[in-house]
């Protein structure tokens, strides 16, 4: 669970929880060939890193047109 008051200058007033249940079900329903072709391990994602280093900077750059901020 990612908790923060502020991430890269953006004030947060909520707690984020990532639920991968549906993704796990989808992977379970895939054939062995599909699993090999779309090699995807949902458990390997570091959500805190993704939000702080990928998602928020992308929103700031592409949607808000703000300059890059210093990394946390």
PDB file of N, H, CA, C and O in Angstrom:
ATOM      1  N   UNK A   1       0.842  -1.176   0.000  1.00  0.00           N
ATOM      2  CA  UNK A   1       0.000   0.000   0.000  1.00  0.00           C
ATOM      3  C   UNK A   1       0.889   1.241   0.000  1.00  0.00           C
ATOM      4  O   UNK A   1       1.811   1.352   0.808  1.00  0.00           O
ATOM      5  N   UNK A   2       0.613   2.148  -0.888  1.00  0.00           N
ATOM      6  H   UNK A   2      -0.136   2.057  -1.544  1.00  0.00           H
ATOM      7  CA  UNK A   2       1.389   3.372  -1.003  1.00  0.00           C
ATOM      8  C   UNK A   2       0.665   4.478  -0.266  1.00  0.00           C
ATOM      9  O   UNK A   2      -0.478   4.803  -0.585  1.00  0.00           O
ATOM     10  N   UNK A   3       1.330   5.056   0.721  1.00  0.00           N
ATOM     11  H   UNK A   3       2.259   4.792   0.980  1.00  0.00           H
ATOM     12  CA  UNK A   3       0.751   6.160   1.485  1.00  0.00           C
ATOM     13  C   UNK A   3       1.693   7.349   1.375  1.00  0.00           C
ATOM     14  O   UNK A   3       2.908   7.202   1.509  1.00  0.00           O
ATOM     15  N   UNK A   4       1.140   8.506   1.135  1.00  0.00           N
ATOM     16  H   UNK A   4       0.154   8.626   1.027  1.00  0.00           H
ATOM     17  CA  UNK A   4       1.990   9.700   1.068  1.00  0.00           C
ATOM     18  C   UNK A   4       1.145  10.936   1.209  1.00  0.00           C
ATOM     19  O   UNK A   4      -0.018  10.956   0.806  1.00  0.00           O
ATOM     20  N   UNK A   5       1.727  11.967   1.781  1.00  0.00           N
ATOM     21  H   UNK A   5       2.672  11.951   2.109  1.00  0.00           H
ATOM     22  CA  UNK A   5       1.066  13.266   1.836  1.00  0.00           C
ATOM     23  C   UNK A   5       1.369  14.050   0.569  1.00  0.00           C
ATOM     24  O   UNK A   5       0.541  14.826   0.090  1.00  0.00           O
ATOM     25  N   UNK A   6       2.563  13.838   0.033  1.00  0.00           N
ATOM     26  H   UNK A   6       3.236  13.208   0.422  1.00  0.00           H
ATOM     27  CA  UNK A   6       2.948  14.561  -1.161  1.00  0.00           C
ATOM     28  C   UNK A   6       3.915  13.707  -1.971  1.00  0.00           C
ATOM     29  O   UNK A   6       4.866  13.144  -1.430  1.00  0.00           O
ATOM     30  N   UNK A   7       3.660  13.618  -3.267  1.00  0.00           N
ATOM     31  H   UNK A   7       2.887  14.076  -3.707  1.00  0.00           H
ATOM     32  CA  UNK A   7       4.562  12.911  -4.176  1.00  0.00           C
ATOM     33  C   UNK A   7       4.913  13.884  -5.289  1.00  0.00           C
ATOM     34  O   UNK A   7       4.041  14.344  -6.025  1.00  0.00           O
ATOM     35  N   UNK A   8       6.199  14.191  -5.404  1.00  0.00           N
ATOM     36  H   UNK A   8       6.908  13.817  -4.806  1.00  0.00           H
ATOM     37  CA  UNK A   8       6.718  15.075  -6.440  1.00  0.00           C
ATOM     38  C   UNK A   8       5.913  16.361  -6.553  1.00  0.00           C
ATOM     39  O   UNK A   8       5.596  16.807  -7.656  1.00  0.00           O
ATOM     40  N   UNK A   9       5.585  16.952  -5.417  1.00  0.00           N
ATOM     41  H   UNK A   9       5.843  16.590  -4.521  1.00  0.00           H
ATOM     42  CA  UNK A   9       4.905  18.233  -5.415  1.00  0.00           C
ATOM     43  C   UNK A   9       3.404  18.161  -5.578  1.00  0.00           C
ATOM     44  O   UNK A   9       2.732  19.192  -5.573  1.00  0.00           O
ATOM     45  N   UNK A  10       2.858  16.948  -5.725  1.00  0.00           N
ATOM     46  H   UNK A  10       3.404  16.110  -5.729  1.00  0.00           H
ATOM     47  CA  UNK A  10       1.409  16.803  -5.877  1.00  0.00           C
ATOM     48  C   UNK A  10       0.846  16.325  -4.549  1.00  0.00           C
ATOM     49  O   UNK A  10       1.224  15.260  -4.061  1.00  0.00           O
ATOM     50  N   UNK A  11      -0.051  17.100  -3.963  1.00  0.00           N
ATOM     51  H   UNK A  11      -0.358  17.965  -4.359  1.00  0.00           H
ATOM     52  CA  UNK A  11      -0.640  16.725  -2.681  1.00  0.00           C
ATOM     53  C   UNK A  11      -1.621  15.574  -2.865  1.00  0.00           C
ATOM     54  O   UNK A  11      -2.457  15.591  -3.768  1.00  0.00           O
ATOM     55  N   UNK A  12      -1.507  14.585  -2.000  1.00  0.00           N
ATOM     56  H   UNK A  12      -0.828  14.572  -1.266  1.00  0.00           H
ATOM     57  CA  UNK A  12      -2.411  13.439  -2.028  1.00  0.00           C
ATOM     58  C   UNK A  12      -3.249  13.432  -0.764  1.00  0.00           C
ATOM     59  O   UNK A  12      -2.752  13.762   0.312  1.00  0.00           O
ATOM     60  N   UNK A  13      -4.484  13.069  -0.880  1.00  0.00           N
ATOM     61  H   UNK A  13      -4.888  12.800  -1.755  1.00  0.00           H
ATOM     62  CA  UNK A  13      -5.376  13.004   0.269  1.00  0.00           C
ATOM     63  C   UNK A  13      -6.050  11.637   0.340  1.00  0.00           C
ATOM     64  O   UNK A  13      -7.142  11.503   0.893  1.00  0.00           O
ATOM     65  N   UNK A  14      -5.394  10.626  -0.222  1.00  0.00           N
ATOM     66  H   UNK A  14      -4.507  10.735  -0.671  1.00  0.00           H
ATOM     67  CA  UNK A  14      -5.969   9.291  -0.224  1.00  0.00           C
ATOM     68  C   UNK A  14      -4.870   8.250  -0.077  1.00  0.00           C
ATOM     69  O   UNK A  14      -3.686   8.558  -0.213  1.00  0.00           O
ATOM     70  N   UNK A  15      -5.267   7.035   0.198  1.00  0.00           N
ATOM     71  H   UNK A  15      -6.228   6.785   0.309  1.00  0.00           H
ATOM     72  CA  UNK A  15      -4.360   5.892   0.276  1.00  0.00           C
ATOM     73  C   UNK A  15      -4.632   5.021  -0.942  1.00  0.00           C
ATOM     74  O   UNK A  15      -5.788   4.783  -1.293  1.00  0.00           O
ATOM     75  N   UNK A  16      -3.583   4.552  -1.578  1.00  0.00           N
ATOM     76  H   UNK A  16      -2.644   4.746  -1.293  1.00  0.00           H
ATOM     77  CA  UNK A  16      -3.726   3.757  -2.785  1.00  0.00           C
ATOM     78  C   UNK A  16      -3.502   2.287  -2.447  1.00  0.00           C
ATOM     79  O   UNK A  16      -2.543   1.930  -1.762  1.00  0.00           O
ATOM     80  N   UNK A  17      -4.399   1.450  -2.936  1.00  0.00           N
ATOM     81  H   UNK A  17      -5.178   1.740  -3.492  1.00  0.00           H
ATOM     82  CA  UNK A  17      -4.261   0.001  -2.755  1.00  0.00           C
ATOM     83  C   UNK A  17      -4.414  -0.635  -4.125  1.00  0.00           C
ATOM     84  O   UNK A  17      -5.361  -0.337  -4.854  1.00  0.00           O
ATOM     85  N   UNK A  18      -3.487  -1.505  -4.471  1.00  0.00           N
ATOM     86  H   UNK A  18      -2.718  -1.746  -3.879  1.00  0.00           H
ATOM     87  CA  UNK A  18      -3.510  -2.151  -5.771  1.00  0.00           C
ATOM     88  C   UNK A  18      -4.046  -3.565  -5.617  1.00  0.00           C
ATOM     89  O   UNK A  18      -3.516  -4.360  -4.840  1.00  0.00           O
ATOM     90  N   UNK A  19      -5.085  -3.868  -6.351  1.00  0.00           N
ATOM     91  H   UNK A  19      -5.515  -3.223  -6.982  1.00  0.00           H
ATOM     92  CA  UNK A  19      -5.711  -5.188  -6.315  1.00  0.00           C
ATOM     93  C   UNK A  19      -5.445  -5.873  -7.647  1.00  0.00           C
ATOM     94  O   UNK A  19      -5.874  -5.390  -8.695  1.00  0.00           O
ATOM     95  N   UNK A  20      -4.747  -6.983  -7.610  1.00  0.00           N
ATOM     96  H   UNK A  20      -4.398  -7.376  -6.759  1.00  0.00           H
ATOM     97  CA  UNK A  20      -4.368  -7.691  -8.828  1.00  0.00           C
ATOM     98  C   UNK A  20      -5.192  -8.956  -9.039  1.00  0.00           C
ATOM     99  O   UNK A  20      -4.819  -9.804  -9.850  1.00  0.00           O
ATOM    100  N   UNK A  21      -6.294  -9.097  -8.330  1.00  0.00           N
ATOM    101  H   UNK A  21      -6.597  -8.408  -7.671  1.00  0.00           H
ATOM    102  CA  UNK A  21      -7.125 -10.301  -8.407  1.00  0.00           C
ATOM    103  C   UNK A  21      -7.577 -10.594  -9.833  1.00  0.00           C
ATOM    104  O   UNK A  21      -7.429 -11.721 -10.306  1.00  0.00           O
ATOM    105  N   UNK A  22      -8.117  -9.611 -10.514  1.00  0.00           N
ATOM    106  H   UNK A  22      -8.237  -8.695 -10.129  1.00  0.00           H
ATOM    107  CA  UNK A  22      -8.617  -9.835 -11.876  1.00  0.00           C
ATOM    108  C   UNK A  22      -7.496 -10.171 -12.847  1.00  0.00           C
ATOM    109  O   UNK A  22      -7.682 -10.987 -13.749  1.00  0.00           O
ATOM    110  N   UNK A  23      -6.343  -9.554 -12.672  1.00  0.00           N
ATOM    111  H   UNK A  23      -6.192  -8.892 -11.939  1.00  0.00           H
ATOM    112  CA  UNK A  23      -5.202  -9.852 -13.540  1.00  0.00           C
ATOM    113  C   UNK A  23      -4.737 -11.282 -13.324  1.00  0.00           C
ATOM    114  O   UNK A  23      -4.413 -11.985 -14.281  1.00  0.00           O
ATOM    115  N   UNK A  24      -4.703 -11.715 -12.062  1.00  0.00           N
ATOM    116  H   UNK A  24      -4.965 -11.143 -11.285  1.00  0.00           H
ATOM    117  CA  UNK A  24      -4.317 -13.098 -11.773  1.00  0.00           C
ATOM    118  C   UNK A  24      -5.299 -14.078 -12.405  1.00  0.00           C
ATOM    119  O   UNK A  24      -4.888 -15.104 -12.946  1.00  0.00           O
ATOM    120  N   UNK A  25      -6.583 -13.772 -12.340  1.00  0.00           N
ATOM    121  H   UNK A  25      -6.917 -12.939 -11.900  1.00  0.00           H
ATOM    122  CA  UNK A  25      -7.598 -14.636 -12.969  1.00  0.00           C
ATOM    123  C   UNK A  25      -7.392 -14.719 -14.476  1.00  0.00           C
ATOM    124  O   UNK A  25      -7.488 -15.794 -15.068  1.00  0.00           O
ATOM    125  N   UNK A  26      -7.112 -13.586 -15.082  1.00  0.00           N
ATOM    126  H   UNK A  26      -7.034 -12.713 -14.601  1.00  0.00           H
ATOM    127  CA  UNK A  26      -6.875 -13.557 -16.525  1.00  0.00           C
ATOM    128  C   UNK A  26      -5.686 -14.440 -16.887  1.00  0.00           C
ATOM    129  O   UNK A  26      -5.759 -15.217 -17.839  1.00  0.00           O
ATOM    130  N   UNK A  27      -4.606 -14.327 -16.146  1.00  0.00           N
ATOM    131  H   UNK A  27      -4.546 -13.695 -15.373  1.00  0.00           H
ATOM    132  CA  UNK A  27      -3.416 -15.138 -16.413  1.00  0.00           C
ATOM    133  C   UNK A  27      -3.726 -16.622 -16.230  1.00  0.00           C
ATOM    134  O   UNK A  27      -3.269 -17.450 -17.019  1.00  0.00           O
ATOM    135  N   UNK A  28      -4.492 -16.962 -15.205  1.00  0.00           N
ATOM    136  H   UNK A  28      -4.863 -16.289 -14.564  1.00  0.00           H
ATOM    137  CA  UNK A  28      -4.871 -18.359 -14.970  1.00  0.00           C
ATOM    138  C   UNK A  28      -5.687 -18.926 -16.115  1.00  0.00           C
ATOM    139  O   UNK A  28      -5.595 -20.119 -16.406  1.00  0.00           O
ATOM    140  N   UNK A  29      -6.487 -18.091 -16.771  1.00  0.00           N
ATOM    141  H   UNK A  29      -6.561 -17.122 -16.535  1.00  0.00           H
ATOM    142  CA  UNK A  29      -7.329 -18.539 -17.885  1.00  0.00           C
ATOM    143  C   UNK A  29      -6.567 -18.661 -19.201  1.00  0.00           C
ATOM    144  O   UNK A  29      -7.095 -19.196 -20.176  1.00  0.00           O
ATOM    145  N   UNK A  30      -5.347 -18.177 -19.233  1.00  0.00           N
ATOM    146  H   UNK A  30      -4.918 -17.743 -18.441  1.00  0.00           H
ATOM    147  CA  UNK A  30      -4.548 -18.241 -20.456  1.00  0.00           C
ATOM    148  C   UNK A  30      -3.987 -19.638 -20.663  1.00  0.00           C
ATOM    149  O   UNK A  30      -3.727 -20.362 -19.702  1.00  0.00           O
ATOM    150  N   UNK A  31      -3.804 -20.010 -21.920  1.00  0.00           N
ATOM    151  H   UNK A  31      -4.016 -19.422 -22.701  1.00  0.00           H
ATOM    152  CA  UNK A  31      -3.158 -21.288 -22.227  1.00  0.00           C
ATOM    153  C   UNK A  31      -1.667 -21.173 -21.907  1.00  0.00           C
ATOM    154  O   UNK A  31      -1.150 -20.074 -21.709  1.00  0.00           O
ATOM    155  N   UNK A  32      -0.990 -22.302 -21.857  1.00  0.00           N
ATOM    156  H   UNK A  32      -1.410 -23.196 -22.018  1.00  0.00           H
ATOM    157  CA  UNK A  32       0.450 -22.301 -21.586  1.00  0.00           C
ATOM    158  C   UNK A  32       1.177 -21.517 -22.676  1.00  0.00           C
ATOM    159  O   UNK A  32       2.122 -20.783 -22.390  1.00  0.00           O
ATOM    160  N   UNK A  33       0.737 -21.671 -23.923  1.00  0.00           N
ATOM    161  H   UNK A  33      -0.032 -22.268 -24.155  1.00  0.00           H
ATOM    162  CA  UNK A  33       1.345 -20.940 -25.031  1.00  0.00           C
ATOM    163  C   UNK A  33       1.167 -19.427 -24.851  1.00  0.00           C
ATOM    164  O   UNK A  33       2.097 -18.652 -25.076  1.00  0.00           O
ATOM    165  N   UNK A  34      -0.028 -19.023 -24.444  1.00  0.00           N
ATOM    166  H   UNK A  34      -0.784 -19.652 -24.261  1.00  0.00           H
ATOM    167  CA  UNK A  34      -0.283 -17.590 -24.215  1.00  0.00           C
ATOM    168  C   UNK A  34       0.554 -17.062 -23.062  1.00  0.00           C
ATOM    169  O   UNK A  34       1.080 -15.950 -23.126  1.00  0.00           O
ATOM    170  N   UNK A  35       0.677 -17.859 -22.009  1.00  0.00           N
ATOM    171  H   UNK A  35       0.249 -18.762 -21.957  1.00  0.00           H
ATOM    172  CA  UNK A  35       1.490 -17.426 -20.866  1.00  0.00           C
ATOM    173  C   UNK A  35       2.941 -17.214 -21.263  1.00  0.00           C
ATOM    174  O   UNK A  35       3.583 -16.272 -20.799  1.00  0.00           O
ATOM    175  N   UNK A  36       3.466 -18.096 -22.131  1.00  0.00           N
ATOM    176  H   UNK A  36       2.945 -18.861 -22.508  1.00  0.00           H
ATOM    177  CA  UNK A  36       4.846 -17.939 -22.603  1.00  0.00           C
ATOM    178  C   UNK A  36       4.964 -16.709 -23.497  1.00  0.00           C
ATOM    179  O   UNK A  36       5.933 -15.954 -23.409  1.00  0.00           O
ATOM    180  N   UNK A  37       3.969 -16.517 -24.357  1.00  0.00           N
ATOM    181  H   UNK A  37       3.183 -17.131 -24.429  1.00  0.00           H
ATOM    182  CA  UNK A  37       4.007 -15.399 -25.308  1.00  0.00           C
ATOM    183  C   UNK A  37       3.889 -14.049 -24.604  1.00  0.00           C
ATOM    184  O   UNK A  37       4.578 -13.094 -24.961  1.00  0.00           O
ATOM    185  N   UNK A  38       3.011 -13.977 -23.602  1.00  0.00           N
ATOM    186  H   UNK A  38       2.451 -14.753 -23.313  1.00  0.00           H
ATOM    187  CA  UNK A  38       2.778 -12.728 -22.875  1.00  0.00           C
ATOM    188  C   UNK A  38       3.353 -12.827 -21.472  1.00  0.00           C
ATOM    189  O   UNK A  38       2.655 -12.575 -20.489  1.00  0.00           O
ATOM    190  N   UNK A  39       4.611 -13.189 -21.379  1.00  0.00           N
ATOM    191  H   UNK A  39       5.178 -13.394 -22.177  1.00  0.00           H
ATOM    192  CA  UNK A  39       5.294 -13.385 -20.096  1.00  0.00           C
ATOM    193  C   UNK A  39       5.084 -12.152 -19.209  1.00  0.00           C
ATOM    194  O   UNK A  39       5.679 -11.099 -19.438  1.00  0.00           O
ATOM    195  N   UNK A  40       4.244 -12.302 -18.214  1.00  0.00           N
ATOM    196  H   UNK A  40       3.761 -13.157 -18.028  1.00  0.00           H
ATOM    197  CA  UNK A  40       3.842 -11.170 -17.385  1.00  0.00           C
ATOM    198  C   UNK A  40       3.641 -11.641 -15.961  1.00  0.00           C
ATOM    199  O   UNK A  40       2.765 -12.463 -15.692  1.00  0.00           O
ATOM    200  N   UNK A  41       4.448 -11.125 -15.048  1.00  0.00           N
ATOM    201  H   UNK A  41       5.159 -10.458 -15.267  1.00  0.00           H
ATOM    202  CA  UNK A  41       4.353 -11.496 -13.632  1.00  0.00           C
ATOM    203  C   UNK A  41       3.886 -10.287 -12.838  1.00  0.00           C
ATOM    204  O   UNK A  41       4.686  -9.411 -12.507  1.00  0.00           O
ATOM    205  N   UNK A  42       2.611 -10.236 -12.535  1.00  0.00           N
ATOM    206  H   UNK A  42       1.961 -10.947 -12.804  1.00  0.00           H
ATOM    207  CA  UNK A  42       2.006  -9.104 -11.829  1.00  0.00           C
ATOM    208  C   UNK A  42       2.643  -8.903 -10.447  1.00  0.00           C
ATOM    209  O   UNK A  42       2.688  -7.783  -9.937  1.00  0.00           O
ATOM    210  N   UNK A  43       3.121  -9.964  -9.864  1.00  0.00           N
ATOM    211  H   UNK A  43       3.084 -10.873 -10.278  1.00  0.00           H
ATOM    212  CA  UNK A  43       3.720  -9.884  -8.526  1.00  0.00           C
ATOM    213  C   UNK A  43       5.072  -9.166  -8.547  1.00  0.00           C
ATOM    214  O   UNK A  43       5.551  -8.712  -7.508  1.00  0.00           O
ATOM    215  N   UNK A  44       5.690  -9.062  -9.732  1.00  0.00           N
ATOM    216  H   UNK A  44       5.301  -9.430 -10.576  1.00  0.00           H
ATOM    217  CA  UNK A  44       7.025  -8.462  -9.803  1.00  0.00           C
ATOM    218  C   UNK A  44       6.991  -6.931  -9.901  1.00  0.00           C
ATOM    219  O   UNK A  44       8.039  -6.290  -9.839  1.00  0.00           O
ATOM    220  N   UNK A  45       5.817  -6.350 -10.052  1.00  0.00           N
ATOM    221  H   UNK A  45       4.965  -6.871 -10.103  1.00  0.00           H
ATOM    222  CA  UNK A  45       5.721  -4.897 -10.200  1.00  0.00           C
ATOM    223  C   UNK A  45       5.911  -4.211  -8.853  1.00  0.00           C
ATOM    224  O   UNK A  45       5.243  -4.542  -7.874  1.00  0.00           O
ATOM    225  N   UNK A  46       6.816  -3.267  -8.820  1.00  0.00           N
ATOM    226  H   UNK A  46       7.359  -2.998  -9.616  1.00  0.00           H
ATOM    227  CA  UNK A  46       7.041  -2.443  -7.634  1.00  0.00           C
ATOM    228  C   UNK A  46       6.148  -1.209  -7.810  1.00  0.00           C
ATOM    229  O   UNK A  46       6.545  -0.239  -8.456  1.00  0.00           O
ATOM    230  N   UNK A  47       4.950  -1.249  -7.239  1.00  0.00           N
ATOM    231  H   UNK A  47       4.627  -2.036  -6.714  1.00  0.00           H
ATOM    232  CA  UNK A  47       3.957  -0.209  -7.469  1.00  0.00           C
ATOM    233  C   UNK A  47       4.404   1.160  -6.966  1.00  0.00           C
ATOM    234  O   UNK A  47       4.127   2.175  -7.604  1.00  0.00           O
ATOM    235  N   UNK A  48       5.080   1.194  -5.846  1.00  0.00           N
ATOM    236  H   UNK A  48       5.305   0.369  -5.327  1.00  0.00           H
ATOM    237  CA  UNK A  48       5.531   2.480  -5.316  1.00  0.00           C
ATOM    238  C   UNK A  48       6.506   3.133  -6.299  1.00  0.00           C
ATOM    239  O   UNK A  48       6.397   4.323  -6.592  1.00  0.00           O
ATOM    240  N   UNK A  49       7.457   2.347  -6.804  1.00  0.00           N
ATOM    241  H   UNK A  49       7.545   1.380  -6.566  1.00  0.00           H
ATOM    242  CA  UNK A  49       8.398   2.867  -7.798  1.00  0.00           C
ATOM    243  C   UNK A  49       7.655   3.319  -9.050  1.00  0.00           C
ATOM    244  O   UNK A  49       7.929   4.395  -9.581  1.00  0.00           O
ATOM    245  N   UNK A  50       6.719   2.504  -9.520  1.00  0.00           N
ATOM    246  H   UNK A  50       6.496   1.630  -9.089  1.00  0.00           H
ATOM    247  CA  UNK A  50       5.978   2.848 -10.742  1.00  0.00           C
ATOM    248  C   UNK A  50       5.233   4.176 -10.582  1.00  0.00           C
ATOM    249  O   UNK A  50       5.314   5.046 -11.449  1.00  0.00           O
ATOM    250  N   UNK A  51       4.511   4.326  -9.473  1.00  0.00           N
ATOM    251  H   UNK A  51       4.444   3.620  -8.769  1.00  0.00           H
ATOM    252  CA  UNK A  51       3.733   5.556  -9.267  1.00  0.00           C
ATOM    253  C   UNK A  51       4.660   6.767  -9.161  1.00  0.00           C
ATOM    254  O   UNK A  51       4.438   7.788  -9.812  1.00  0.00           O
ATOM    255  N   UNK A  52       5.700   6.643  -8.337  1.00  0.00           N
ATOM    256  H   UNK A  52       5.881   5.813  -7.809  1.00  0.00           H
ATOM    257  CA  UNK A  52       6.598   7.790  -8.101  1.00  0.00           C
ATOM    258  C   UNK A  52       7.482   8.118  -9.303  1.00  0.00           C
ATOM    259  O   UNK A  52       7.693   9.291  -9.611  1.00  0.00           O
ATOM    260  N   UNK A  53       7.999   7.100  -9.981  1.00  0.00           N
ATOM    261  H   UNK A  53       7.828   6.147  -9.731  1.00  0.00           H
ATOM    262  CA  UNK A  53       9.027   7.328 -11.001  1.00  0.00           C
ATOM    263  C   UNK A  53       8.515   7.274 -12.435  1.00  0.00           C
ATOM    264  O   UNK A  53       9.209   7.718 -13.349  1.00  0.00           O
ATOM    265  N   UNK A  54       7.316   6.740 -12.652  1.00  0.00           N
ATOM    266  H   UNK A  54       6.752   6.380 -11.910  1.00  0.00           H
ATOM    267  CA  UNK A  54       6.807   6.604 -14.012  1.00  0.00           C
ATOM    268  C   UNK A  54       5.484   7.352 -14.188  1.00  0.00           C
ATOM    269  O   UNK A  54       5.381   8.250 -15.023  1.00  0.00           O
ATOM    270  N   UNK A  55       4.480   6.982 -13.404  1.00  0.00           N
ATOM    271  H   UNK A  55       4.563   6.252 -12.725  1.00  0.00           H
ATOM    272  CA  UNK A  55       3.134   7.519 -13.599  1.00  0.00           C
ATOM    273  C   UNK A  55       3.039   9.020 -13.301  1.00  0.00           C
ATOM    274  O   UNK A  55       2.610   9.795 -14.156  1.00  0.00           O
ATOM    275  N   UNK A  56       3.432   9.426 -12.103  1.00  0.00           N
ATOM    276  H   UNK A  56       3.780   8.796 -11.409  1.00  0.00           H
ATOM    277  CA  UNK A  56       3.328  10.844 -11.713  1.00  0.00           C
ATOM    278  C   UNK A  56       4.185  11.727 -12.628  1.00  0.00           C
ATOM    279  O   UNK A  56       3.697  12.759 -13.087  1.00  0.00           O
ATOM    280  N   UNK A  57       5.448  11.360 -12.912  1.00  0.00           N
ATOM    281  H   UNK A  57       5.844  10.521 -12.539  1.00  0.00           H
ATOM    282  CA  UNK A  57       6.218  12.195 -13.834  1.00  0.00           C
ATOM    283  C   UNK A  57       5.574  12.283 -15.224  1.00  0.00           C
ATOM    284  O   UNK A  57       5.618  13.336 -15.860  1.00  0.00           O
ATOM    285  N   UNK A  58       4.980  11.187 -15.694  1.00  0.00           N
ATOM    286  H   UNK A  58       4.944  10.332 -15.178  1.00  0.00           H
ATOM    287  CA  UNK A  58       4.306  11.210 -16.985  1.00  0.00           C
ATOM    288  C   UNK A  58       3.092  12.118 -16.994  1.00  0.00           C
ATOM    289  O   UNK A  58       2.861  12.840 -17.964  1.00  0.00           O
ATOM    290  N   UNK A  59       2.319  12.087 -15.925  1.00  0.00           N
ATOM    291  H   UNK A  59       2.507  11.500 -15.138  1.00  0.00           H
ATOM    292  CA  UNK A  59       1.159  12.973 -15.803  1.00  0.00           C
ATOM    293  C   UNK A  59       1.616  14.427 -15.783  1.00  0.00           C
ATOM    294  O   UNK A  59       1.043  15.282 -16.458  1.00  0.00           O
ATOM    295  N   UNK A  60       2.660  14.692 -14.997  1.00  0.00           N
ATOM    296  H   UNK A  60       3.125  13.997 -14.449  1.00  0.00           H
ATOM    297  CA  UNK A  60       3.163  16.075 -14.915  1.00  0.00           C
ATOM    298  C   UNK A  60       3.664  16.562 -16.268  1.00  0.00           C
ATOM    299  O   UNK A  60       3.381  17.692 -16.666  1.00  0.00           O
ATOM    300  N   UNK A  61       4.404  15.718 -16.974  1.00  0.00           N
ATOM    301  H   UNK A  61       4.633  14.800 -16.651  1.00  0.00           H
ATOM    302  CA  UNK A  61       5.004  16.124 -18.248  1.00  0.00           C
ATOM    303  C   UNK A  61       3.968  16.247 -19.364  1.00  0.00           C
ATOM    304  O   UNK A  61       3.915  17.263 -20.057  1.00  0.00           O
ATOM    305  N   UNK A  62       3.145  15.214 -19.534  1.00  0.00           N
ATOM    306  H   UNK A  62       3.187  14.389 -18.970  1.00  0.00           H
ATOM    307  CA  UNK A  62       2.283  15.142 -20.707  1.00  0.00           C
ATOM    308  C   UNK A  62       0.901  15.766 -20.513  1.00  0.00           C
ATOM    309  O   UNK A  62       0.325  16.286 -21.468  1.00  0.00           O
ATOM    310  N   UNK A  63       0.369  15.723 -19.310  1.00  0.00           N
ATOM    311  H   UNK A  63       0.837  15.301 -18.534  1.00  0.00           H
ATOM    312  CA  UNK A  63      -0.960  16.291 -19.084  1.00  0.00           C
ATOM    313  C   UNK A  63      -0.908  17.694 -18.499  1.00  0.00           C
ATOM    314  O   UNK A  63      -1.641  18.582 -18.934  1.00  0.00           O
ATOM    315  N   UNK A  64      -0.042  17.891 -17.515  1.00  0.00           N
ATOM    316  H   UNK A  64       0.553  17.170 -17.162  1.00  0.00           H
ATOM    317  CA  UNK A  64       0.036  19.185 -16.847  1.00  0.00           C
ATOM    318  C   UNK A  64       1.067  20.118 -17.488  1.00  0.00           C
ATOM    319  O   UNK A  64       1.127  21.305 -17.166  1.00  0.00           O
ATOM    320  N   UNK A  65       1.883  19.563 -18.407  1.00  0.00           N
ATOM    321  H   UNK A  65       1.835  18.600 -18.669  1.00  0.00           H
ATOM    322  CA  UNK A  65       2.923  20.336 -19.094  1.00  0.00           C
ATOM    323  C   UNK A  65       3.866  21.045 -18.126  1.00  0.00           C
ATOM    324  O   UNK A  65       4.256  22.193 -18.338  1.00  0.00           O
ATOM    325  N   UNK A  66       4.223  20.329 -17.055  1.00  0.00           N
ATOM    326  H   UNK A  66       3.906  19.397 -16.882  1.00  0.00           H
ATOM    327  CA  UNK A  66       5.146  20.875 -16.066  1.00  0.00           C
ATOM    328  C   UNK A  66       6.554  20.323 -16.336  1.00  0.00           C
ATOM    329  O   UNK A  66       6.697  19.249 -16.920  1.00  0.00           O
ATOM    330  N   UNK A  67       7.576  21.047 -15.916  1.00  0.00           N
ATOM    331  H   UNK A  67       7.459  21.920 -15.441  1.00  0.00           H
ATOM    332  CA  UNK A  67       8.945  20.538 -16.076  1.00  0.00           C
ATOM    333  C   UNK A  67       9.175  19.360 -15.126  1.00  0.00           C
ATOM    334  O   UNK A  67       8.489  19.233 -14.112  1.00  0.00           O
ATOM    335  N   UNK A  68      10.134  18.507 -15.455  1.00  0.00           N
ATOM    336  H   UNK A  68      10.692  18.611 -16.279  1.00  0.00           H
ATOM    337  CA  UNK A  68      10.436  17.383 -14.565  1.00  0.00           C
ATOM    338  C   UNK A  68      10.820  17.869 -13.170  1.00  0.00           C
ATOM    339  O   UNK A  68      11.494  18.889 -13.023  1.00  0.00           O
ATOM    340  N   UNK A  69      10.389  17.134 -12.154  1.00  0.00           N
ATOM    341  H   UNK A  69       9.842  16.306 -12.273  1.00  0.00           H
ATOM    342  CA  UNK A  69      10.729  17.468 -10.771  1.00  0.00           C
ATOM    343  C   UNK A  69      11.835  16.551 -10.291  1.00  0.00           C
ATOM    344  O   UNK A  69      12.110  15.517 -10.899  1.00  0.00           O
ATOM    345  N   UNK A  70      12.465  16.939  -9.199  1.00  0.00           N
ATOM    346  H   UNK A  70      12.242  17.780  -8.705  1.00  0.00           H
ATOM    347  CA  UNK A  70      13.514  16.105  -8.607  1.00  0.00           C
ATOM    348  C   UNK A  70      12.898  14.791  -8.143  1.00  0.00           C
ATOM    349  O   UNK A  70      11.746  14.756  -7.711  1.00  0.00           O
ATOM    350  N   UNK A  71      13.668  13.717  -8.234  1.00  0.00           N
ATOM    351  H   UNK A  71      14.604  13.746  -8.585  1.00  0.00           H
ATOM    352  CA  UNK A  71      13.194  12.410  -7.795  1.00  0.00           C
ATOM    353  C   UNK A  71      13.071  12.374  -6.289  1.00  0.00           C
ATOM    354  O   UNK A  71      13.806  13.056  -5.575  1.00  0.00           O
ATOM    355  N   UNK A  72      12.123  11.562  -5.808  1.00  0.00           N
ATOM    356  H   UNK A  72      11.526  11.008  -6.388  1.00  0.00           H
ATOM    357  CA  UNK A  72      11.929  11.412  -4.362  1.00  0.00           C
ATOM    358  C   UNK A  72      12.952  10.473  -3.798  1.00  0.00           C
ATOM    359  O   UNK A  72      12.956  10.215  -2.594  1.00  0.00           O
TER     360      UNK A  72
END
